[in-house]
């Protein structure tokens, strides 16, 4: 029987050892440079995918997890005044900040898969992932901040800048934004009707 497009070669031993190493708890391997590089590559791939996502879809409508609502409400309850458009690394990484973030993060152990997995987080949400604009953060911290940025409209600047660069300018963009606003109004109306059973606002 003939196979089409599928390789019969076994997965390389090197790839299997990286996959195995990434599945071990952090305590098992110390500061192995090869493992650190594999983690960094995986974090960079995640960052690239996320940036493409917020560049191509209006971020306000993105759902990053099944528990976005819970993450957002817990985040804003605990970090009500945290400025998220341009993050201050001290509010994430200082000893005082870590004491405040730790209980928040641990609430999602068992709820959010890989909640403490290392990810890259942009400091200024109007800019992309650059060395100067990126810090390393646990996945739940990334999710909390990015869900808030999406819902509160801060990531929309990236989406609009990509639209502008892509040739959708002036009246085309305005028309598209009018359609988005109309959809938002319709969703709010539908939500109101489903919550109250009343079709008048």
Backbone bond lengths (Angstrom), bond angles and torsions (degrees), N, CA, C in turn:
res aa  C-N    CA-C-N  psi(-1)  N-CA   C-N-CA  omega(-1)  CA-C   N-CA-C  phi
1 X - - - 1.433 - - 1.523 108.55 -
2 X 1.332 116.05 139.66 1.448 122.07 -176.51 1.520 110.12 -93.98
3 X 1.349 116.37 138.34 1.461 119.48 175.92 1.513 109.02 -103.41
4 X 1.322 116.82 145.19 1.452 119.76 -179.90 1.517 109.84 -119.89
5 X 1.316 116.59 121.57 1.454 122.69 172.96 1.524 115.46 72.31
6 X 1.306 118.98 2.74 1.458 120.37 -179.81 1.511 108.06 -112.56
7 X 1.323 115.74 128.22 1.455 120.15 -179.41 1.517 110.05 -80.57
8 X 1.328 115.94 136.89 1.458 120.37 176.50 1.528 111.09 -89.39
9 X 1.360 116.93 -0.31 1.451 119.79 -178.73 1.525 109.70 -71.21
10 X 1.324 116.90 139.66 1.459 119.20 176.81 1.528 109.99 -69.16
11 X 1.316 116.04 156.50 1.454 120.61 176.92 1.521 107.31 -64.13
12 X 1.318 116.45 136.49 1.460 119.63 -175.70 1.522 111.27 -61.59
13 X 1.329 114.98 148.71 1.459 121.05 179.15 1.518 111.65 -62.01
14 X 1.342 117.00 -36.05 1.457 121.63 -179.74 1.531 110.25 -63.50
15 X 1.322 116.83 -45.07 1.464 121.37 179.59 1.527 110.04 -63.74
16 X 1.331 116.66 -42.28 1.465 119.91 179.68 1.524 110.76 -63.41
17 X 1.336 117.68 -38.07 1.467 119.15 -179.75 1.525 110.91 -68.58
18 X 1.331 117.95 -34.90 1.468 120.75 176.36 1.519 109.76 -66.87
19 X 1.324 117.36 -45.62 1.466 121.30 178.69 1.526 109.89 -59.52
20 X 1.339 116.96 -44.55 1.459 120.97 178.93 1.532 110.69 -62.56
21 X 1.320 116.59 -45.09 1.469 120.60 -178.15 1.518 111.34 -63.41
22 X 1.323 117.52 -38.50 1.463 120.53 -179.74 1.522 112.21 -69.66
23 X 1.324 116.97 -19.04 1.458 119.33 179.72 1.533 112.72 -88.04
24 X 1.330 117.45 -9.56 1.466 121.09 -179.73 1.525 110.89 -81.18
25 X 1.322 117.62 153.10 1.466 119.53 174.82 1.528 110.43 -65.87
26 X 1.311 116.21 152.27 1.461 122.06 -175.31 1.529 112.31 -55.90
27 X 1.330 117.44 -35.43 1.459 121.00 -177.42 1.521 112.68 -63.00
28 X 1.329 118.28 -19.60 1.458 120.85 -174.29 1.517 114.21 -77.21
29 X 1.327 118.07 -17.85 1.452 116.21 -172.73 1.520 116.48 -127.67
30 X 1.287 121.31 -2.23 1.461 121.10 176.17 1.511 112.52 63.67
31 X 1.339 116.34 -137.47 1.467 121.62 -175.98 1.527 112.17 -107.91
32 X 1.293 118.23 50.74 1.456 122.89 179.41 1.533 109.10 -69.27
33 X 1.353 118.41 119.35 1.462 120.98 -177.83 1.532 113.30 -60.43
34 X 1.326 117.46 -34.03 1.465 120.03 179.27 1.520 112.02 -65.49
35 X 1.330 115.31 -40.87 1.462 120.41 178.92 1.525 109.79 -69.02
36 X 1.335 116.07 -42.26 1.462 119.38 178.58 1.531 110.59 -59.97
37 X 1.319 117.08 -39.20 1.468 120.97 178.83 1.527 110.44 -66.20
38 X 1.333 117.37 -40.89 1.470 120.41 178.35 1.525 110.50 -62.94
39 X 1.358 116.89 -42.63 1.472 120.26 177.31 1.529 109.98 -62.12
40 X 1.335 116.97 -43.63 1.465 121.13 -178.92 1.522 110.81 -63.11
41 X 1.335 116.87 -40.48 1.470 119.77 179.35 1.529 110.53 -64.97
42 X 1.322 116.67 -41.27 1.467 120.21 179.84 1.537 110.29 -65.96
43 X 1.322 116.79 -41.24 1.469 120.73 178.32 1.530 110.32 -63.78
44 X 1.323 117.85 -39.49 1.464 121.35 179.33 1.530 110.75 -66.85
45 X 1.330 117.41 -40.08 1.470 120.00 177.01 1.530 110.16 -61.67
46 X 1.314 116.84 -43.11 1.467 121.72 177.69 1.533 109.98 -59.54
47 X 1.341 116.82 -44.59 1.467 121.68 -179.62 1.532 110.96 -62.50
48 X 1.322 116.94 -43.59 1.471 120.94 179.75 1.520 111.12 -62.57
49 X 1.311 117.02 -43.77 1.467 120.98 179.62 1.527 110.23 -63.90
50 X 1.328 116.70 -45.11 1.461 119.98 -178.95 1.529 111.09 -63.41
51 X 1.326 117.24 -42.35 1.464 120.31 -179.59 1.531 110.93 -64.41
52 X 1.320 116.89 -40.87 1.468 119.91 176.35 1.524 110.76 -62.12
53 X 1.317 116.68 -37.77 1.454 121.82 179.67 1.525 111.14 -63.71
54 X 1.333 118.10 -50.94 1.465 119.60 -178.79 1.526 112.36 -73.02
55 X 1.329 116.89 -13.90 1.462 120.84 176.36 1.519 112.30 -84.39
56 X 1.325 116.88 -22.73 1.461 119.59 -173.58 1.523 114.43 -110.35
57 X 1.326 117.52 -14.30 1.465 122.06 -179.80 1.521 107.71 -130.22
58 X 1.319 116.98 141.38 1.460 119.46 176.69 1.530 107.47 -57.83
59 X 1.331 117.75 114.51 1.470 121.01 -173.67 1.528 114.11 -59.72
60 X 1.308 117.07 -23.33 1.466 120.37 -179.23 1.525 111.82 -58.69
61 X 1.325 117.00 -26.08 1.461 121.44 -176.07 1.526 113.42 -100.91
62 X 1.326 117.52 3.16 1.461 120.38 -178.79 1.522 111.81 -75.63
63 X 1.305 114.81 142.96 1.458 121.96 173.23 1.522 105.68 -121.48
64 X 1.327 116.55 114.31 1.461 121.03 -174.57 1.518 113.15 -89.23
65 X 1.345 117.11 -27.35 1.464 121.44 178.28 1.529 108.51 -143.69
66 X 1.316 115.81 174.39 1.463 120.56 175.62 1.522 111.10 -74.49
67 X 1.329 116.96 -15.95 1.470 120.68 -175.76 1.534 111.97 -118.02
68 X 1.321 116.87 33.66 1.466 120.76 179.01 1.528 112.36 -54.58
69 X 1.329 117.03 -43.08 1.467 120.13 -178.26 1.526 110.77 -60.86
70 X 1.314 116.91 -44.07 1.462 121.24 179.67 1.531 110.90 -65.26
71 X 1.321 116.18 -44.91 1.462 120.22 179.80 1.530 109.60 -60.01
72 X 1.333 116.29 -47.47 1.462 120.46 -177.55 1.532 111.56 -62.92
73 X 1.328 117.04 -47.14 1.469 118.92 -177.16 1.532 111.32 -66.19
74 X 1.334 117.68 -41.42 1.469 120.82 177.32 1.534 110.68 -64.46
75 X 1.337 115.72 -40.84 1.463 120.29 -179.75 1.526 110.49 -61.95
76 X 1.332 117.47 -50.72 1.462 120.03 -176.83 1.531 111.81 -71.44
77 X 1.324 116.87 -25.04 1.463 120.37 175.16 1.534 110.25 -69.02
78 X 1.322 116.27 -40.05 1.461 121.85 -177.47 1.531 114.14 -88.74
79 X 1.325 116.36 -28.82 1.467 120.93 -175.45 1.530 109.80 -129.04
80 X 1.301 115.37 51.22 1.462 123.26 -174.26 1.527 113.06 -54.30
81 X 1.326 116.99 -39.99 1.470 120.62 -173.71 1.524 113.64 -102.56
82 X 1.326 117.04 6.09 1.464 119.47 -179.39 1.524 109.74 -66.67
83 X 1.305 115.85 124.45 1.474 121.23 177.30 1.528 107.64 -77.11
84 X 1.330 116.06 121.13 1.467 118.89 -174.65 1.518 114.33 -107.27
85 X 1.338 118.60 -12.48 1.463 118.83 179.21 1.529 110.47 -67.87
86 X 1.339 116.40 -44.99 1.455 121.98 174.18 1.524 106.37 -128.93
87 X 1.317 115.51 108.08 1.469 120.73 -176.32 1.523 111.87 -78.60
88 X 1.321 115.17 143.98 1.452 122.41 171.22 1.532 106.19 -97.13
89 X 1.331 118.32 116.02 1.467 120.06 -177.93 1.528 113.37 -53.78
90 X 1.319 117.89 -29.68 1.464 121.22 178.91 1.529 111.58 -62.60
91 X 1.345 116.92 -30.56 1.458 120.65 179.75 1.529 112.61 -77.86
92 X 1.325 115.77 -2.57 1.460 121.46 177.92 1.523 112.03 -117.27
93 X 1.334 117.35 -33.27 1.462 121.39 -167.41 1.521 115.44 -114.87
94 X 1.317 119.63 -15.69 1.467 119.99 -178.88 1.527 109.19 -66.45
95 X 1.313 117.23 162.63 1.470 120.71 179.86 1.526 110.87 -60.32
96 X 1.330 117.31 -41.01 1.460 121.56 178.88 1.535 110.50 -63.63
97 X 1.330 115.95 -43.12 1.468 120.68 179.36 1.532 110.50 -64.93
98 X 1.325 117.28 -41.88 1.463 121.08 179.88 1.526 111.36 -60.90
99 X 1.338 116.40 -36.87 1.465 120.05 177.19 1.517 111.62 -63.13
100 X 1.312 116.73 -34.75 1.464 120.46 179.70 1.535 111.42 -79.76
101 X 1.330 116.59 -38.35 1.464 120.88 -178.25 1.528 112.46 -72.97
102 X 1.328 117.94 -35.23 1.471 121.45 -173.65 1.534 112.60 -53.69
103 X 1.360 119.95 -52.30 1.469 119.11 -179.50 1.531 112.25 -63.33
104 X 1.337 116.06 -35.90 1.465 119.26 177.60 1.525 109.90 -61.18
105 X 1.321 116.84 -49.40 1.467 121.42 -178.20 1.522 111.54 -61.59
106 X 1.313 116.56 -43.98 1.464 120.79 -176.90 1.528 112.89 -65.91
107 X 1.332 117.98 -22.57 1.471 120.95 176.14 1.529 111.26 -60.04
108 X 1.328 116.40 -24.84 1.465 120.46 -174.39 1.522 113.44 -101.08
109 X 1.322 116.84 6.41 1.462 120.94 173.77 1.534 107.36 -65.50
110 X 1.325 117.04 122.50 1.461 121.51 -178.21 1.520 113.14 88.90
111 X 1.322 117.56 -11.62 1.472 121.68 178.59 1.524 109.86 -102.72
112 X 1.333 116.31 -45.23 1.462 122.36 179.00 1.522 107.72 -109.30
113 X 1.316 115.71 121.74 1.463 120.92 -179.82 1.527 109.89 -60.41
114 X 1.312 116.44 136.19 1.466 122.43 179.42 1.524 111.76 53.73
115 X 1.343 117.04 41.49 1.460 121.83 -174.81 1.532 112.91 -57.46
116 X 1.325 117.49 -28.02 1.467 119.94 -178.36 1.530 113.10 -107.56
117 X 1.315 116.66 13.79 1.458 121.92 177.92 1.526 109.57 -66.80
118 X 1.311 118.01 140.20 1.464 121.97 -178.96 1.514 112.56 -70.19
119 X 1.329 116.23 130.70 1.465 122.57 177.08 1.524 109.03 -133.19
120 X 1.319 115.66 168.50 1.463 121.59 175.89 1.528 108.42 -100.47
121 X 1.312 116.04 135.22 1.457 122.85 -177.40 1.521 108.80 -125.16
122 X 1.346 116.22 130.91 1.469 120.34 177.74 1.531 109.26 -76.90
123 X 1.317 116.83 136.75 1.464 120.69 176.97 1.528 110.01 -75.64
124 X 1.331 116.97 -50.22 1.469 122.49 178.59 1.525 107.00 -103.01
125 X 1.325 116.66 114.95 1.470 119.20 -173.11 1.525 113.09 -74.33
126 X 1.336 118.44 -8.12 1.463 119.16 176.73 1.520 111.67 -85.28
127 X 1.340 116.27 -3.99 1.462 121.64 -179.07 1.523 110.52 -118.08
128 X 1.319 114.87 165.26 1.456 120.41 179.79 1.519 112.72 -83.98
129 X 1.325 115.08 -168.71 1.461 121.93 178.63 1.525 108.94 -83.53
130 X 1.307 116.48 106.09 1.454 122.74 172.76 1.523 107.24 -126.35
131 X 1.310 116.59 166.87 1.457 119.96 -179.64 1.534 111.18 -59.43
132 X 1.341 116.74 -40.19 1.458 121.41 -178.02 1.529 112.18 -74.42
133 X 1.321 117.59 -24.17 1.467 121.73 -173.17 1.526 112.89 -105.89
134 X 1.313 117.88 13.91 1.463 120.62 -173.29 1.526 111.20 -129.59
135 X 1.336 114.92 138.21 1.460 120.81 171.26 1.526 108.37 -128.65
136 X 1.298 114.99 163.18 1.458 122.36 178.24 1.523 107.72 -90.69
137 X 1.332 117.68 132.80 1.468 121.22 -177.63 1.525 109.89 -146.35
138 X 1.328 117.98 153.68 1.469 120.41 173.98 1.528 110.37 -63.19
139 X 1.301 117.05 150.53 1.463 122.37 -176.08 1.534 112.33 -55.83
140 X 1.326 118.89 -40.65 1.456 120.14 -178.00 1.527 110.70 -67.88
141 X 1.306 117.86 -32.61 1.468 121.09 176.57 1.526 109.25 -68.15
142 X 1.337 116.35 -44.03 1.465 121.48 175.22 1.522 109.86 -57.34
143 X 1.329 117.05 -50.08 1.468 120.89 -177.85 1.527 111.50 -60.80
144 X 1.329 117.40 -46.07 1.463 120.41 -178.59 1.520 110.96 -59.52
145 X 1.304 116.83 -46.83 1.464 120.64 -177.16 1.522 110.88 -70.62
146 X 1.327 117.93 -43.15 1.464 119.62 -178.06 1.534 112.18 -71.66
147 X 1.323 118.20 -34.88 1.470 119.82 175.36 1.528 108.73 -63.11
148 X 1.329 116.78 -43.30 1.472 120.33 178.19 1.526 110.64 -64.41
149 X 1.316 117.91 -42.92 1.475 120.62 178.15 1.524 110.92 -60.65
150 X 1.323 116.42 -40.35 1.468 120.09 179.32 1.516 110.87 -66.68
151 X 1.320 117.72 -49.87 1.462 122.00 -176.25 1.518 113.06 -68.13
152 X 1.315 115.85 -32.97 1.464 119.82 -177.52 1.525 112.56 -91.57
153 X 1.331 117.30 3.04 1.459 122.03 172.20 1.516 116.51 86.77
154 X 1.320 118.78 3.99 1.463 120.40 -177.20 1.532 112.85 -70.22
155 X 1.320 118.89 -33.73 1.468 121.02 -178.62 1.528 112.98 -79.87
156 X 1.308 117.19 -6.80 1.461 120.23 -179.01 1.532 111.17 -63.40
157 X 1.331 117.49 -27.77 1.467 120.99 179.55 1.532 111.21 -58.06
158 X 1.327 116.98 -39.64 1.471 120.73 178.79 1.525 109.83 -64.58
159 X 1.320 116.09 -47.35 1.462 121.82 -179.20 1.534 110.71 -59.12
160 X 1.324 116.79 -46.67 1.470 121.26 -178.25 1.525 110.57 -67.44
161 X 1.330 117.97 -39.55 1.471 119.69 179.90 1.523 111.03 -63.96
162 X 1.319 117.09 -36.66 1.469 120.41 177.97 1.534 109.80 -68.93
163 X 1.328 117.07 -39.13 1.471 120.05 176.38 1.518 110.30 -60.92
164 X 1.329 116.72 -44.19 1.465 120.96 -179.66 1.527 111.19 -62.32
165 X 1.328 116.73 -43.51 1.464 120.36 179.33 1.520 111.61 -66.72
166 X 1.328 116.42 -29.47 1.456 121.34 -177.88 1.518 113.57 -78.61
167 X 1.325 117.77 -0.07 1.455 119.95 176.25 1.512 113.89 100.88
168 X 1.327 118.04 -3.69 1.454 119.15 179.07 1.525 106.79 -88.82
169 X 1.312 116.72 95.22 1.463 121.85 -174.75 1.524 110.38 -118.64
170 X 1.328 112.88 168.92 1.451 120.29 170.65 1.501 114.74 50.57
171 X 1.331 115.13 -123.48 1.469 120.51 -172.61 1.528 112.39 -65.33
172 X 1.346 118.18 -31.02 1.465 119.84 177.47 1.522 110.55 -61.85
173 X 1.329 116.20 -46.42 1.457 120.46 179.84 1.526 110.60 -66.48
174 X 1.324 116.44 -43.13 1.466 119.96 179.28 1.523 110.48 -60.40
175 X 1.326 116.58 -41.20 1.468 120.70 179.05 1.527 110.29 -63.89
176 X 1.311 116.51 -42.74 1.462 120.97 178.92 1.531 110.53 -62.66
177 X 1.343 116.83 -43.20 1.467 120.39 179.50 1.524 111.56 -66.39
178 X 1.322 117.82 -34.27 1.473 121.03 175.80 1.528 109.97 -62.72
179 X 1.339 116.27 -42.32 1.463 120.26 178.11 1.522 110.70 -63.06
180 X 1.342 116.32 -41.14 1.469 120.27 178.47 1.514 110.17 -63.38
181 X 1.340 117.09 -44.81 1.463 120.82 178.44 1.523 111.12 -61.45
182 X 1.334 116.59 -40.39 1.467 120.29 179.22 1.533 110.28 -64.06
183 X 1.355 117.11 -41.09 1.461 120.72 176.96 1.530 110.90 -63.43
184 X 1.339 116.08 -40.04 1.471 119.97 178.12 1.522 110.64 -61.36
185 X 1.326 116.69 -44.15 1.460 120.83 179.14 1.525 110.30 -62.33
186 X 1.328 116.43 -41.28 1.463 120.46 179.84 1.524 110.28 -64.99
187 X 1.336 117.85 -41.45 1.464 121.18 178.37 1.524 110.92 -63.81
188 X 1.342 116.83 -41.78 1.459 120.42 178.18 1.525 110.20 -62.37
189 X 1.317 116.65 -42.90 1.453 121.22 179.12 1.532 109.90 -62.43
190 X 1.337 116.32 -48.74 1.472 120.33 179.74 1.528 111.27 -60.03
191 X 1.329 116.64 -40.95 1.456 120.85 178.09 1.525 110.67 -63.06
192 X 1.318 116.34 -42.83 1.468 121.68 178.95 1.529 110.26 -61.10
193 X 1.324 115.96 -45.68 1.468 120.37 -179.28 1.525 110.59 -63.66
194 X 1.341 116.37 -44.21 1.467 118.45 -178.15 1.532 111.94 -68.39
195 X 1.336 118.15 -32.54 1.450 120.94 179.79 1.529 113.25 -76.91
196 X 1.330 115.82 -38.75 1.478 119.13 -172.84 1.515 113.38 -106.92
197 X 1.313 117.19 -20.15 1.453 120.13 -174.48 1.520 112.28 75.46
198 X 1.320 116.15 5.21 1.458 122.88 -177.96 1.523 108.88 -106.38
199 X 1.314 117.73 125.83 1.460 120.51 -177.07 1.524 112.65 -89.91
200 X 1.324 118.29 8.62 1.472 120.20 174.93 1.515 109.87 -112.38
201 X 1.308 115.66 137.71 1.468 120.24 179.75 1.454 109.35 -87.42
